[in-house]
Amino acid sequence: MPDTKGTGDGPVPTRGAVRRRLGLAALAGAVAATGLAPFDLWPLGLVGFAGLFLLLDRTSDARQAGWTAWAAATGYFLIALHWIVEPFLVDVARHGWMAPFALILMAGGLALFWGAGAAIAAWAVPARRWRTVALVAGLTLAEVARGIVFTGFPWASAGHILIASPLIHLAAWTGPDGLTLLVFGFAAALSRVPTGPLRAGLPVALSGAGLLIAAPFLASQPPETAADAPVIRLMQPNAPQHEKWDPRMIPVFLGRMLDYAEASPQVALQIWPETSVPSYLGEDDRLMQVIAAQAGGAASVLGIERRDMGRYYNSLAVLGPDAVVTEVYDKHHLVPFGEYLPMGALLTRLGLSPMVDRFGGFSAGPGPQIIDLGPVGTALPLICYEAVFPRDTVIAGARPDMLLQITNDAWFGTFSGPYQHLAQARLRAVEQGLPLIRVANTGISAAIAADGTVLGSIPLGETGFLDIPRPEPALSTFFAQTGPWPMRFVALALLFMAFLGAGRRVRRRGH
């Protein structure tokens, strides 16, 4: 049977052909997602994206291109973000039924960005010769928009499939948007190999091999750790989310942390994970004294909640050896529907405060800040998923000695979520040329060098602590100095170039 039927406007795909194309697109997206952690099959991920471009090349208009990209993105996000069901499984009886709907709605909703990017690119540049360039730029800009709109959600960006490859080092120059542009561009080139002459694959292979060889040399190389570097202790209590606030288990997890704090040898700084202190800041002086005493002269970074004038904050506090709090940072990039309800202030005024409280009820802090950790140096703190936003690791005119992330990854389950979160922390280190220390409640706690190398870690689901000398920062990277705009301008320039090129081609045909 034919896959198209004739009309006065040209061939129109049959329903069967449309279903096959969308199904293949979803499959290509799912294959592309295997490039992400924990699979890290980045060559296979590139093949999946190449399959998407092969299908896009066979679409005849903007509508077909948009739906094809949407289907591919849906398949991609269904695999990449399936950890999103985990929070609903903490209390299965009450919330378990929501899990599949949450995953499907999130995957399909985020896929709208890819669909819109492809549709706009195909509409602006209908000429087939230039359309692939426009699609590369359009999909890249769609990923940029996904990281910004509605506070942004850049998790599982297409460029993240390169985190497990040597090409991660390019992020010191290009940032995550550059990696995404590279993934889409290389995938588009690969898609031409099956339909072109054999020699068409040679430039693609050579350019790919050249990048793989050169990328490590482009990294911002950190200096060797000093022999007298202050030692930092990462402490992981491994408190499952369904037990963390159980009154019977709170003393168990707190006792575990106090034992780690007291353990030999002496260190300069001890770090507790997000919300691991079972009290509000400033409301239990006795507990602060116990923590300081157990630390034996070390300062302590505490993950703790605080409340002030009826507002609640997810905070990080620095506790000195004298049990005095010297620094406080309030998380400013909150999780929508998890830590706050959008338009919560308006809903509260309308008498819907119970709904606001149910969806988090936290208030946002003023923004990124640098804290003083005494002999350990300075740090820019990140709480939980703030580490997935490149813009949250920068303060204009100031550069810390390291990035410091505390998190509770128990919400992300035990399969892909924690590994993807760690991978994005590695990317932040490379982008800024700064070491990153992350301490996670259930894992994976890790010390990451300025070039993205994991120097030491505590595995997922294990208890314990890790002592590690503070890694040294590297020189400030190009990306740290320029931000994301150079690569975004490149994507816009490619789209404009394709638009002009297609216009010239149409005018030539008119003569």
C-alpha positions in Angstrom: 0.0 0.0 0.0 1.3 3.5 -0.7 2.3 5.7 2.2 1.0 8.9 0.6 -2.1 10.0 -1.3 -2.1 12.6 -4.0 -3.8 16.0 -3.6 -3.7 19.2 -5.5 -1.1 20.4 -3.0 1.3 17.4 -3.3 1.6 14.1 -1.4 -0.1 13.9 1.9 1.0 11.1 4.3 -1.6 8.4 5.1 -2.5 7.8 8.7 -0.5 4.7 8.8 2.6 6.6 7.5 2.1 9.3 10.1 1.8 6.7 12.9 4.9 4.9 11.7 6.9 8.1 11.6 5.8 9.2 15.0 6.5 5.8 16.5 9.9 5.7 15.0 10.6 9.2 16.2 9.6 8.2 19.8 11.9 5.2 19.5 14.7 7.4 18.2 14.2 9.7 21.2 14.3 6.7 23.6 17.5 5.5 22.1 19.0 9.0 22.4 18.2 9.0 26.1 20.6 6.0 26.6 23.4 8.5 26.3 22.5 9.9 29.7 23.4 8.5 33.1 23.2 5.8 34.4 23.6 4.2 30.9 26.2 6.7 29.6 26.0 5.1 26.1 26.8 8.4 24.4 27.6 7.0 21.0 24.3 5.3 20.9 22.7 8.5 22.1 24.1 10.3 19.0 22.7 7.5 16.8 19.3 8.1 18.3 19.5 11.8 17.6 20.7 11.0 14.1 17.5 8.9 13.6 15.5 12.0 14.6 17.1 14.1 11.9 16.7 11.3 9.4 12.9 11.4 10.1 12.8 15.2 10.1 14.5 15.2 6.7 11.5 13.3 5.3 8.9 15.7 6.6 7.3 18.0 4.1 6.1 20.9 6.2 6.4 22.7 9.5 3.5 20.7 11.0 5.0 17.4 10.3 8.4 18.5 11.5 6.9 19.8 14.8 4.9 16.6 15.6 7.9 14.4 14.7 10.2 16.4 17.0 7.5 16.3 19.7 7.2 12.5 19.5 11.0 12.1 19.6 11.2 14.3 22.7 8.4 12.5 24.4 10.2 9.2 24.0 13.4 10.9 25.1 11.9 12.3 28.3 9.9 9.2 29.2 13.3 7.4 29.5 15.4 10.3 30.8 12.9 11.5 33.5 11.2 8.3 34.6 12.7 9.0 38.0 10.0 11.6 38.4 7.6 8.9 39.6 9.8 8.3 42.7 8.4 11.0 44.9 4.9 9.7 44.3 6.0 6.2 45.6 7.1 7.5 49.0 3.5 7.2 50.1 2.1 4.7 47.5 -1.3 4.5 49.1 -2.0 8.2 48.8 0.0 9.3 45.8 1.0 6.2 43.8 -1.8 6.5 41.4 -0.5 9.9 40.2 2.9 8.5 39.2 2.2 7.5 35.5 0.2 10.6 34.9 3.0 12.8 36.2 5.5 11.1 34.0 3.4 11.2 30.8 2.3 14.8 31.4 5.9 16.0 32.1 7.4 14.1 29.1 4.7 15.4 26.7 4.8 18.9 28.2 8.5 19.3 27.9 8.4 17.8 24.4 6.4 20.9 23.3 9.7 22.9 23.4 11.2 20.5 20.8 8.1 20.5 18.8 7.8 24.2 18.7 11.5 24.6 17.9 11.4 22.2 14.9 8.1 23.6 13.6 9.3 27.2 13.7 12.6 26.3 12.0 10.8 24.3 9.3 8.3 27.1 8.7 11.0 29.8 8.5 13.3 27.7 6.3 11.2 25.4 4.1 13.9 24.8 1.5 15.2 21.3 2.1 18.9 22.1 1.5 19.0 24.6 4.4 16.3 23.2 6.6 18.6 20.8 8.5 20.8 23.8 9.6 17.7 25.6 10.7 16.5 22.5 12.6 19.8 22.2 14.4 19.6 25.8 15.5 15.8 25.6 16.3 16.2 22.5 18.5 19.2 24.0 20.3 17.2 27.2 21.0 14.3 25.1 22.2 16.6 23.5 24.8 17.7 27.0 25.8 14.1 28.0 26.3 13.4 24.9 28.3 16.1 26.0 30.8 14.5 29.4 31.2 10.7 29.4 30.8 8.7 29.1 34.1 12.0 29.3 36.1 13.4 26.6 33.8 14.0 22.9 33.9 17.3 22.1 32.0 17.5 18.5 33.4 18.4 15.9 30.7 19.4 18.5 28.1 20.4 16.9 24.8 24.0 18.0 25.4 24.2 16.0 28.6 24.8 12.8 26.7 28.4 14.1 26.2 29.0 14.3 30.0 30.2 10.7 30.0 32.5 11.4 27.0 35.8 13.3 26.7 33.8 16.1 25.1 32.6 17.2 28.5 35.8 19.3 28.6 34.4 21.5 25.8 31.9 22.9 28.3 34.7 25.0 29.8 34.5 27.0 26.5 30.9 26.5 25.3 28.8 25.7 28.3 25.9 23.4 28.1 24.3 25.1 25.2 27.4 24.5 23.1 27.3 20.8 23.9 23.7 20.7 22.8 24.5 22.5 19.6 27.3 20.1 19.0 25.1 17.0 19.7 22.4 18.2 17.3 24.9 19.3 14.6 26.8 16.1 14.7 23.6 14.0 14.7 22.4 15.9 11.7 25.6 15.2 9.9 25.4 11.5 10.8 21.9 11.4 9.5 23.2 12.2 6.0 25.6 9.3 5.9 23.0 6.5 5.2 21.5 8.4 2.3 24.6 9.8 0.8 27.8 8.4 -0.8 30.2 6.6 1.4 32.7 9.4 1.2 30.1 11.6 3.0 30.8 9.9 6.2 34.5 10.6 6.1 34.4 14.3 7.2 32.0 13.3 10.0 34.2 10.6 11.3 37.4 12.7 11.1 35.8 15.7 12.8 34.4 13.5 15.6 37.7 11.8 16.1 39.5 15.1 16.1 37.2 16.5 18.8 37.6 13.5 21.0 41.3 13.8 20.8 41.5 17.5 21.3 38.8 18.0 24.0 40.9 16.9 27.0 43.6 19.4 26.1 41.0 22.2 26.1 40.0 21.5 29.7 40.9 24.0 32.4 43.6 22.0 34.2 43.5 22.3 38.0 46.8 22.5 39.9 47.8 19.6 42.2 46.2 19.6 45.6 48.5 21.1 48.1 50.1 18.8 50.7 48.8 20.9 53.5 45.3 21.4 52.0 42.5 21.5 54.6 40.6 18.3 54.8 36.8 18.2 54.3 34.6 15.4 55.6 31.5 14.4 53.5 28.9 12.7 55.7 26.2 10.5 54.3 23.5 9.2 56.7 21.5 7.3 54.0 18.0 8.2 55.4 15.3 6.8 53.0 12.6 9.4 52.4 9.8 7.3 53.9 11.8 7.0 57.2 13.6 10.4 57.3 10.9 12.2 59.4 9.6 9.1 61.2 9.9 10.1 64.9 11.3 6.7 65.7 14.1 7.0 63.1 15.1 10.6 63.6 17.3 9.8 66.6 18.9 7.0 64.6 19.9 9.2 61.7 21.0 12.0 63.9 23.1 9.7 66.0 24.7 8.3 62.9 25.8 11.8 61.8 27.1 12.7 65.3 29.2 9.5 65.2 30.7 10.5 61.9 31.4 14.0 63.2 33.3 12.6 66.2 35.3 10.0 64.2 39.1 10.4 63.8 41.1 12.0 62.3 40.6 15.7 62.8 39.3 17.6 59.8 38.8 21.3 59.0 35.2 21.1 57.8 32.3 18.7 58.1 29.4 18.8 55.8 25.9 17.6 56.5 23.4 17.0 53.6 20.2 19.0 52.9 17.6 19.1 55.7 19.6 16.6 57.8 19.3 18.5 61.1 16.0 17.7 62.7 15.2 21.2 64.0 14.8 24.8 62.9 17.8 27.0 62.8 18.0 29.1 66.0 15.4 27.1 67.9 17.6 24.4 69.4 20.8 25.8 70.9 21.5 22.6 72.8 21.6 20.6 69.5 24.0 23.1 68.0 26.3 22.8 71.0 26.3 19.0 70.7 27.1 19.2 67.0 30.0 21.6 67.6 31.3 19.5 70.4 31.2 16.3 68.3 33.0 18.1 65.5 36.0 18.5 67.8 37.1 21.9 66.6 36.0 21.7 63.0 33.4 24.0 61.4 30.2 22.3 60.2 28.1 23.0 57.2 24.5 22.1 58.1 21.5 21.4 55.9 18.7 22.8 58.1 15.3 24.5 57.7 14.6 27.8 59.3 11.5 30.0 59.8 11.3 33.7 60.2 8.2 35.9 60.4 5.9 33.1 59.2 8.1 32.2 56.3 10.0 28.9 55.9 13.3 28.5 54.2 15.4 25.5 53.0 18.8 26.7 54.3 22.5 26.0 54.7 24.2 27.2 57.9 27.9 27.3 58.8 28.4 26.4 62.5 31.7 27.4 64.1 33.6 25.3 66.7 32.1 27.6 69.3 28.5 26.6 68.3 27.9 30.1 66.8 26.3 30.3 63.3 28.6 32.4 61.1 26.9 32.1 57.7 23.4 31.4 56.4 22.3 30.7 52.9 18.6 30.3 51.9 17.8 28.3 48.8 16.5 30.7 46.1 15.7 28.4 43.2 12.8 26.4 44.6 11.1 23.4 43.0 7.7 24.3 41.6 4.9 22.3 43.2 7.5 20.7 45.5 8.8 23.6 47.6 6.3 26.3 46.5 3.1 26.8 44.5 3.4 29.3 41.7 1.4 32.4 42.5 1.3 31.3 46.1 1.0 34.8 47.5 -2.1 35.5 45.5 -3.7 32.1 46.4 -3.0 32.8 50.1 -4.8 36.2 49.8 -7.7 34.4 48.2 -7.9 32.1 51.3 -6.2 29.1 49.7 -3.3 28.9 52.1 -3.9 25.2 52.9 -3.3 24.4 49.2 -0.1 26.6 49.2 1.2 24.8 52.3 0.5 21.4 50.8 2.7 22.1 47.8 5.7 23.1 49.9 5.2 26.5 51.5 8.8 27.5 51.3 10.0 31.0 50.5 12.9 31.8 48.2 16.2 33.3 49.4 17.6 36.5 47.8 19.9 34.7 45.4 23.4 33.2 45.0 26.0 34.2 47.5 29.5 33.3 48.5 30.1 32.1 52.1 33.3 32.1 54.1 34.4 28.7 55.4 37.5 29.9 57.3 40.7 28.0 56.5 38.9 26.0 53.8 38.3 29.1 51.8 35.1 30.5 50.2 32.3 28.6 48.6 29.2 29.2 46.5 26.5 27.0 48.0 23.9 25.2 46.0 21.0 23.3 47.6 19.5 20.3 45.8 18.6 21.0 42.1 20.1 24.5 42.1 23.1 22.6 40.8 21.4 21.9 37.5 21.2 25.6 36.6 24.5 27.1 35.2 23.3 30.6 36.0 23.1 29.7 39.7 26.8 29.1 39.9 27.8 32.6 39.1 28.1 35.9 40.9 29.2 38.8 38.9 32.7 40.1 39.9 33.3 37.4 42.5 34.8 33.9 42.3 34.8 31.4 45.1 37.4 28.7 45.8 34.8 26.0 45.2 31.2 25.1 44.6 29.3 23.3 47.5 26.2 21.3 47.0 24.1 19.8 49.7 21.1 17.7 48.5 18.5 15.1 49.5 18.5 12.8 46.5 16.2 10.3 48.2 13.4 11.9 46.2 15.1 10.8 43.0 15.0 7.1 43.7 17.8 4.6 43.3 18.3 4.3 39.6 18.8 7.1 37.2 17.9 10.3 39.1 20.9 10.4 41.5 23.4 9.5 38.8 22.0 12.2 36.5 22.2 14.8 39.3 25.8 13.9 40.0 26.6 14.1 36.2 25.2 17.6 36.1 27.3 18.6 39.1 30.4 17.4 37.2 29.3 19.6 34.3 29.1 22.7 36.6 32.6 22.1 37.8 34.0 22.0 34.3 32.0 25.1 33.2 33.4 27.2 36.0 36.9 25.6 36.4 36.0 25.1 40.1 36.0 22.0 42.3 32.6 20.9 43.5 31.9 19.2 46.8 28.5 17.5 47.0 27.0 15.8 50.0 23.8 13.8 49.5 21.5 12.2 52.1 21.3 8.8 50.4 24.2 9.4 47.9 26.0 10.0 45.7 28.2 12.2 47.9 31.4 13.1 45.9 34.4 15.4 45.6 34.8 16.6 42.0 37.9 18.3 40.6 37.8 21.4 38.5 38.1 19.3 35.3 35.1 17.2 36.3 37.0 14.2 37.6 35.4 12.5 40.5 38.2 12.3 43.1 36.2 10.2 45.6 32.6 9.3 46.4 30.3 7.4 48.7 28.1 5.1 46.7 24.3 5.4 46.4 22.4 3.8 49.3 25.4 3.4 51.6 26.2 5.1 54.9 29.6 6.5 55.9 31.9 9.5 55.5 34.7 10.5 53.2 37.7 12.7 54.1 39.3 14.4 51.2 41.8 17.4 50.9 40.1 20.4 49.4 40.8 20.3 45.6 42.3 23.4 44.0 40.5 25.7 41.6 41.7 26.0 38.0 41.9 29.3 36.1 38.6 30.9 35.3 37.2 29.4 32.1 36.0 31.2 29.0 32.4 30.2 29.8 32.8 31.5 33.3 33.8 34.9 31.9 31.4 35.2 29.0 28.3 33.2 30.1 26.0 31.4 27.8 25.3 34.1 25.3 28.1 33.4 22.7 26.8 30.0 21.9 23.2 31.3 21.9 24.2 33.9 19.4 25.9 31.1 17.3 22.6 29.2 17.2 20.7 32.4 16.3 23.2 33.1 13.6 22.8 29.6 12.1 19.1 30.1 12.0 19.4 33.5 10.3 22.0 32.1 7.9 19.7 29.2 6.9 16.9 31.7 6.4 19.0 33.9 4.1 20.3 30.9 2.3 16.9 29.5 1.6 15.7 32.9 0.5 18.5 33.2 -2.1 17.7 29.7 -3.4 14.1 30.6 -3.9 15.0 33.8 -5.7 17.3 31.9 -8.0 14.6 29.5 -8.9 12.3 32.4 -9.8 14.7 33.6 -12.5 
